[in-house]
């Protein structure tokens, strides 16, 4: 099976843990049924999400996201076929950029702020690999 990875950034229209709880739960439920995996990194000023899986399922998932009124100014950062998943064990991984791994986000900051829209595609993909590595380590240590 061919794997496809899509990474996008959006501006949240609504914020708060209850909003992200809702996004996370629906993502896990929907993705679990379609072999889509990934990670949602969020902050008051942005959402960054990695979606991986069969191209059709990732595309269908992204279309639902694009229609979701909780996201604005959606920008696709990367979309390509890949040899393996970064998040094979996660129907959806969730990470608040303010809470954990601040050193990782600091490494990809521009002028002291983490703004994924200002990063190159390569930098975003490297950041996603770092998040994947730490998510796997957290899972192994749980």
Secondary structure in CASP SS format (residue, H / E / C, confidence):
PFRMAT SS
TARGET T0000
AUTHOR 0000-0000-0000
METHOD secondary structure of the structure
MODEL  1
X C 1.00
X C 1.00
X E 1.00
X E 1.00
X E 1.00
X E 1.00
X E 1.00
X E 1.00
X E 1.00
X E 1.00
X E 1.00
X E 1.00
X C 1.00
X C 1.00
X C 1.00
X C 1.00
X H 1.00
X H 1.00
X H 1.00
X H 1.00
X H 1.00
X H 1.00
X H 1.00
X H 1.00
X H 1.00
X H 1.00
X H 1.00
X H 1.00
X H 1.00
X H 1.00
X H 1.00
X H 1.00
X H 1.00
X H 1.00
X C 1.00
X C 1.00
X E 1.00
X E 1.00
X E 1.00
X E 1.00
X E 1.00
X E 1.00
X E 1.00
X C 1.00
X C 1.00
X E 1.00
X E 1.00
X E 1.00
X E 1.00
X E 1.00
X E 1.00
X E 1.00
X E 1.00
X C 1.00
X H 1.00
X H 1.00
X H 1.00
X H 1.00
X H 1.00
X H 1.00
X H 1.00
X H 1.00
X H 1.00
X H 1.00
X H 1.00
X H 1.00
X H 1.00
X C 1.00
X C 1.00
X C 1.00
X E 1.00
X E 1.00
X E 1.00
X E 1.00
X E 1.00
X E 1.00
X E 1.00
X E 1.00
X E 1.00
X E 1.00
X E 1.00
X E 1.00
X C 1.00
X C 1.00
X C 1.00
X C 1.00
X C 1.00
X C 1.00
X C 1.00
X C 1.00
X C 1.00
X C 1.00
X E 1.00
X E 1.00
X E 1.00
X E 1.00
X C 1.00
X C 1.00
X C 1.00
X C 1.00
X C 1.00
X H 1.00
X H 1.00
X H 1.00
X H 1.00
X H 1.00
X H 1.00
X C 1.00
X C 1.00
X E 1.00
X C 1.00
X C 1.00
X E 1.00
X C 1.00
X C 1.00
X H 1.00
X H 1.00
X H 1.00
X C 1.00
X C 1.00
X H 1.00
X H 1.00
X H 1.00
X H 1.00
X H 1.00
X H 1.00
X H 1.00
X H 1.00
X H 1.00
X H 1.00
X H 1.00
X H 1.00
X H 1.00
X H 1.00
X H 1.00
X H 1.00
X H 1.00
X H 1.00
X H 1.00
X H 1.00
X H 1.00
X C 1.00
END
